[in-house]
Amino acid sequence: MSIKIYADPGSGSCRRVSAVVEHLNVDVEYIFIDLLAGENRTDDFLDINPTGMVPVLVNETTNEKIILSEAAAIMIYLCEKFGDTELLPRNNSRMQVLKWMFWAAEHFRQSSPIYFEEKVIAPLMGNKENIARLKEADRQIEIHAAILNSHLEHRKGIPQGQSTFPSGWSTLRTMMINQIFNRLTVD
Ligand SMILES: N[C@@H](CCC(=O)N[C@@H](CS)C(=O)NCC(=O)O)C(=O)O
């Protein structure tokens, strides 16, 4: 049985995982969980992730049975399983990569989805955007984007003009892999 990843392509957390899948050239089966339709709230889905969130990886083979939620844990699992040392090095840089993954989850990512929730989801649900929430998100993004910018300033990334936004399910690869992973790795 192949590795299954339960995901919604509209989710940034899922795209982080699919970027790694593509970079490692791993064969996975994506199972579409339509968040807007509430498919993440069914009993079957809550059985594999009681938090009711995507992504979730399920790998059941004769030698292994693992059900894993949390995008960062899934990304690390894939790198470990497929012997990657480029995205997740085995030298001192490894801890720096992990540090930025935790930092992103703990700080940067907390405020950025608020824009999506207030500007896209709220109108879809017939609700008004919450201005106070957006203002606080702005404030947080400014603080954390400044930290990220100063870290990235002198690091290699993709040459200007060469980044692309390929269409489709998995491919934010060029942008995400180069900008996030390569630039955050400390030599
Ligand atoms: N900490 C989780 C967050 C995942 C997450 O926020 N998933 C969102 C989509 S981006 C989700 O499934 N939301 C559904 C909900 O909140 O009901 C991770 O890193 O995987």
The ligand as an SDF file (V2000), in Angstrom:
LIG
                    3D

 20 19  0  0  0  0  0  0  0  0999 V2000
   -0.5910   22.6910   13.0230 N   0  0  0  0  0  0  0  0  0  0  0  0
   -1.2140   22.0800   11.8790 C   0  0  0  0  0  0  0  0  0  0  0  0
   -2.1420   23.0820   11.2700 C   0  0  0  0  0  0  0  0  0  0  0  0
   -2.8810   22.5170   10.0800 C   0  0  0  0  0  0  0  0  0  0  0  0
   -4.0070   23.4330    9.6520 C   0  0  0  0  0  0  0  0  0  0  0  0
   -4.1270   24.5830   10.1030 O   0  0  0  0  0  0  0  0  0  0  0  0
   -4.8280   22.9170    8.7350 N   0  0  0  0  0  0  0  0  0  0  0  0
   -5.9540   23.6910    8.2960 C   0  0  0  0  0  0  0  0  0  0  0  0
   -5.8350   23.9650    6.7930 C   0  0  0  0  0  0  0  0  0  0  0  0
   -4.4210   24.9960    6.4730 S   0  0  0  0  0  0  0  0  0  0  0  0
   -7.2170   22.8700    8.5240 C   0  0  0  0  0  0  0  0  0  0  0  0
   -7.2270   21.6760    8.3240 O   0  0  0  0  0  0  0  0  0  0  0  0
   -8.2750   23.5430    8.9590 N   0  0  0  0  0  0  0  0  0  0  0  0
   -9.5410   22.9220    9.1650 C   0  0  0  0  0  0  0  0  0  0  0  0
  -10.2270   23.4160   10.3960 C   0  0  0  0  0  0  0  0  0  0  0  0
   -9.6380   24.2150   11.1330 O   0  0  0  0  0  0  0  0  0  0  0  0
  -11.3750   23.0030   10.6120 O   0  0  0  0  0  0  0  0  0  0  0  0
   -0.1510   21.6460   10.8620 C   0  0  0  0  0  0  0  0  0  0  0  0
    0.9210   22.2700   10.8210 O   0  0  0  0  0  0  0  0  0  0  0  0
   -0.3670   20.6720   10.1260 O   0  0  0  0  0  0  0  0  0  0  0  0
  1  2  1  0
  2  3  1  0
  2 18  1  0
  3  4  1  0
  4  5  1  0
  5  6  2  0
  5  7  1  0
  7  8  1  0
  8  9  1  0
  8 11  1  0
  9 10  1  0
 11 12  2  0
 11 13  1  0
 13 14  1  0
 14 15  1  0
 15 16  2  0
 15 17  1  0
 18 19  2  0
 18 20  1  0
M  END
$$$$
